[in-house]
Amino acid sequence: MVLVEYRPMKTQIPIKTQKLILASQSPRRKYLLEQAGISFDIFPADIKEEIIDGEKPESYVRRLSREKAEFIADSHPMEWILGADTVVVIDDSLLEKPSSKTQAVAMLKRLSNRTHTVYTGFTLCCLNEDITITRTVATQVTFKRLTDLEIGWYANTNEPFDKAGAYAIQGLGTFLVKSINGSYTNVVGLPVCEVIEILLAQGVITLSEMGNNNE
């Protein structure tokens, strides 16, 4: 019997030389991209985040994500830029980051035993290639019925204060959530599946790169 050593073929996939830049200082977006094994730099975009009268939540996050990406792209025209923005919406009202414990408690009471929607808009662009791609992803999140004791305890953890809607589904706030319908990572701050699909389609990353970065 002759033993033949198996040597898998190495697939040669062209890799673009552009570096991916995340136009955000969000530790959650940074974590999600790192978990996917993607190599990137961080240059936070300094733009004013204000909704325009009559602007829909989906349009708001799309516009902000595009403005963030374009702000950084102006000084890095050769690289691919990723901008993103996330909001929590209930009763057609935006629940952004609470500035006080009182605001956090009020938001959590409003979300208790109800379903709200988390919208994330993201933009991938490269000025050198004259490509700009903007998408919006929505996820429905249902909270359990929260007691005043639970709300007070969670507000005292300080976790709500840099989170849209005053909670972190990936942190202590996981106990607040009864169910979700849609992308989990979208609620964390970035719809990773949709972002990676575009990065792969544009040749910005390859599956082999993702694997190598996880080693």
Phi, psi and omega per residue, in radians:
M1 nan 2.317 -3.120
V2 -1.793 2.183 3.093
L3 -1.592 2.250 3.132
V4 -1.949 2.165 3.135
E5 -1.252 2.272 3.139
Y6 -1.570 2.158 3.092
R7 -2.156 1.835 -3.106
P8 -1.097 2.471 3.105
M9 -1.222 2.477 3.066
K10 -1.579 2.081 3.138
T11 -1.295 2.219 3.137
Q12 -1.642 1.856 3.129
I13 -1.984 2.176 3.128
P14 -1.015 2.325 3.141
I15 -1.972 2.146 3.113
K16 -1.236 2.666 -3.050
T17 -1.575 -0.125 -3.126
Q18 -1.150 2.445 3.089
K19 -1.560 2.464 3.067
L20 -1.483 2.338 3.102
I21 -2.115 2.262 3.056
L22 -1.609 2.057 -3.093
A23 -1.557 0.898 -3.077
S24 -2.726 2.544 3.065
Q25 -1.746 0.192 -3.137
S26 -1.109 2.099 3.096
P27 -1.145 -0.416 -3.134
R28 -1.300 -0.721 3.085
R29 -1.175 -0.684 3.082
K30 -1.032 -0.805 -3.123
Y31 -1.093 -0.773 -3.099
L32 -1.114 -0.729 3.113
L33 -1.179 -0.687 3.102
E34 -1.110 -0.709 3.125
Q35 -1.105 -0.510 3.108
A36 -1.430 -0.050 3.105
G37 1.354 0.426 -3.093
I38 -1.658 2.345 3.097
S39 -1.536 2.333 -3.098
F40 -2.823 2.821 2.997
D41 -1.881 2.877 3.138
I42 -2.133 2.156 3.014
F43 -2.373 1.685 -3.098
P44 -1.088 2.417 3.117
A45 -1.510 2.335 -3.135
D46 -1.770 1.518 3.125
I47 -2.244 2.782 3.114
K48 -1.428 2.250 -3.104
E49 -1.844 1.542 3.140
E50 -2.322 2.334 3.131
I51 -1.355 2.513 3.097
I52 -1.536 2.460 3.136
D53 -0.909 2.236 3.112
G54 1.460 -0.020 -3.103
E55 -1.349 2.278 3.109
K56 -1.275 2.627 3.139
P57 -0.952 -0.729 3.133
E58 -1.080 -0.731 3.137
S59 -1.203 -0.630 -3.132
Y60 -1.085 -0.863 -3.111
V61 -1.240 -0.560 3.068
R62 -1.117 -0.812 -3.114
R63 -1.109 -0.797 -3.128
L64 -1.119 -0.704 3.134
S65 -1.100 -0.688 3.134
R66 -1.196 -0.740 3.138
E67 -1.122 -0.677 3.108
K68 -1.123 -0.810 -3.120
A69 -1.119 -0.776 -3.101
E70 -1.193 -0.564 3.111
F71 -1.046 -0.784 -3.138
I72 -1.366 -0.579 -3.125
A73 -1.092 -0.534 -3.138
D74 -1.013 -0.607 -3.134
S75 -1.759 -0.070 3.106
H76 -2.393 1.136 -3.027
P77 -1.179 -0.345 -3.098
M78 -1.518 -0.309 -3.049
E79 -1.682 2.819 2.990
W80 -1.536 2.331 -3.085
I81 -2.018 2.390 3.075
L82 -2.026 2.029 3.050
G83 -1.990 2.574 -3.113
A84 -2.664 2.700 3.054
D85 -2.607 2.479 -3.074
T86 -2.244 2.379 3.056
V87 -2.370 2.724 3.048
V88 -1.889 2.324 -3.070
V89 -2.217 2.301 3.029
I90 -2.536 2.368 -3.105
D91 0.952 0.662 -3.136
D92 1.100 0.296 3.108
S93 -1.943 2.440 3.080
L94 -1.446 2.295 3.009
L95 -1.940 1.751 -3.135
E96 -1.647 -2.704 -3.060
K97 -1.314 2.211 3.124
P98 -1.221 2.529 -3.132
S99 -1.745 -0.039 -3.126
S100 -2.700 2.893 3.092
K101 -1.106 -0.656 3.132
T102 -1.059 -0.766 3.097
Q103 -1.128 -0.715 3.141
A104 -1.082 -0.792 3.132
V105 -1.077 -0.756 -3.137
A106 -1.087 -0.714 3.128
M107 -1.139 -0.791 -3.107
L108 -1.125 -0.656 3.085
K109 -1.133 -0.643 -3.139
R110 -1.209 -0.588 -3.126
L111 -1.446 -0.332 -3.068
S112 -0.975 2.252 3.067
N113 1.056 0.470 -3.132
R114 -2.382 2.932 3.092
T115 -1.866 2.297 3.081
H116 -2.186 3.015 -3.116
T117 -2.062 2.330 3.048
V118 -1.839 2.113 3.099
Y119 -1.890 2.309 2.957
T120 -2.171 2.195 2.997
G121 -1.775 2.440 3.074
F122 -2.423 2.587 3.128
T123 -2.277 2.327 3.001
L124 -2.036 2.191 -3.118
C125 -2.523 2.716 3.041
C126 -2.510 1.944 -3.100
L127 -1.091 -0.669 -3.105
N128 -1.067 -0.572 -3.136
E129 -1.731 -0.001 3.126
D130 0.974 0.790 -3.137
I131 -2.152 2.259 3.023
T132 -2.389 2.127 -3.124
I133 -2.164 2.135 -3.123
T134 -2.165 2.334 3.136
R135 -2.372 2.780 3.016
T136 -2.235 2.375 3.098
V137 -2.153 2.378 -3.125
A138 -2.085 2.436 3.093
T139 -2.308 2.318 3.075
Q140 -1.598 2.285 -3.111
V141 -2.160 2.264 3.121
T142 -1.946 2.204 3.109
F143 -1.571 2.630 2.952
K144 -1.236 2.928 3.031
R145 -1.288 2.064 -3.064
L146 -1.692 2.397 3.045
T147 -1.472 2.831 3.088
D148 -1.061 -0.595 3.130
L149 -1.133 -0.779 3.128
E150 -1.115 -0.749 -3.139
I151 -1.122 -0.785 3.132
G152 -1.103 -0.726 3.138
W153 -1.095 -0.812 -3.085
Y154 -1.163 -0.713 3.122
A155 -1.065 -0.559 -3.135
N156 -1.335 -0.171 3.118
T157 -1.365 -0.211 -3.083
N158 1.227 -0.008 3.120
E159 -1.132 -0.559 -3.058
P160 -1.211 -0.280 -2.827
F161 -1.358 -0.219 3.031
D162 -2.140 0.521 -3.104
K163 -2.176 2.337 3.017
A164 -1.066 2.303 -3.133
G165 1.400 -0.001 3.050
A166 1.218 0.507 3.061
Y167 -2.665 2.755 3.099
A168 -2.148 1.900 -3.100
I169 -1.140 -0.437 -3.112
Q170 -1.561 -0.031 -3.090
G171 -2.038 -2.491 3.113
L172 -1.074 -0.475 -3.117
G173 -1.184 -0.038 3.115
T174 -1.041 -0.482 -3.098
F175 -1.289 -0.244 3.137
L176 -1.336 -0.438 -2.932
V177 -1.626 2.123 3.121
K178 -1.492 -0.681 3.138
S179 -2.847 2.787 3.018
I180 -2.346 2.652 3.087
N181 -2.227 1.760 -3.099
G182 2.242 -2.785 -3.050
S183 -1.256 2.168 3.071
Y184 -1.197 -0.781 -3.087
T185 -1.153 -0.445 3.061
N186 -1.066 -0.669 3.117
V187 -1.212 -0.602 3.105
V188 -1.171 -0.588 3.102
G189 2.555 -0.083 3.132
L190 -2.787 2.143 3.096
P191 -1.303 1.541 -2.974
V192 -1.043 -0.716 -3.124
C193 -0.998 -0.877 -3.095
E194 -1.179 -0.675 3.130
V195 -1.117 -0.810 -3.114
I196 -1.156 -0.633 3.094
E197 -0.991 -0.750 -3.127
I198 -1.257 -0.729 3.117
L199 -1.052 -0.702 3.097
L200 -1.202 -0.752 -3.112
A201 -1.100 -0.603 -3.134
Q202 -1.518 -0.074 3.129
G203 1.316 0.297 3.134
V204 -1.256 -0.618 3.075
I205 -2.288 2.884 3.029
T206 -2.241 2.804 3.112
L207 -1.089 -0.603 3.129
S208 -1.162 -0.621 3.079
E209 -1.101 -0.771 -3.132
M210 -1.063 -0.765 3.132
G211 -1.126 -0.743 -3.125
N212 -1.127 -0.601 -3.127
N213 -1.245 -0.341 3.140
N214 -1.524 -0.119 -3.088
E215 -1.301 nan nan
